């Protein structure tokens, strides 16, 4: 029961616009969870790409590599949506900081 609660909490938190306040490693780990379905997470390549993109923006070379890897399995429309979501996280974080 605790494991499913932790998975649900992680899912909710991973969709919150707090990505910029996370470290590159935390963003990368969220991308891994969404790309592999670890911890009971459903596989969601759009979410994975978004988190790898945020990790890459923070300087993660692993994030850059994984973003490119998952992009190979996505349509152009899915990639555009992932990029839009990443920009929304950045914008929301900047508005809160202002």
Secondary structure, 3 states (H helix, E strand, C coil): CHHHHHHHHHHHHHCCCCHHHCCHHHHHHHHHHHHHCHHHCCCCHHHHHHHHHHHHHCCCHHHHHHHHHHHCCCCHHHHHHHHHHHHHHHHHHHHHHC
